[in-house]
Amino acid sequence: MPSNDARILLQAAVPTAAAGAIAAVVSGVVVGGKGAVGAVVAAVITILFMGIGLYVLQRTAKSLPHLFQMMGLMLYAAQILLLFIFMAAFKNTTLFHPRAFAFTLVATTLVWIGAQTRAHMKAKILYVEPDSSTGNKPEKSGHSS
């Protein structure tokens, strides 16, 4: 993974993990151990889904740059849909507190999106990468001075 991609992933994952840790503490205090477990599970799911999505999007940008914008929109829609599916699938679970899970899932997703947006805005990424093999060489003219 190129350094820009790794930096953006790190700048999005760290605030998300911090938000998940805060949510785990708050959920643990408010609803007990099951709340903390639900918050941790939600934070891990968010980091995994969004991290995999970022990786796929970066690979698409390099291999199929003309599909980058469409893939980005489709990827975010698919990620949000999958997160809603997770919330629906675990709404009646006894493994952890479902409300703590749901609130943390939404909160960490919003934190990830905000942090990733900020990281992209601060990154100095070239939109067009210069190609050294077809560099802009001055054309030779038949005129001599």
Disulfide bonds with the S-S distance in Angstrom:
none
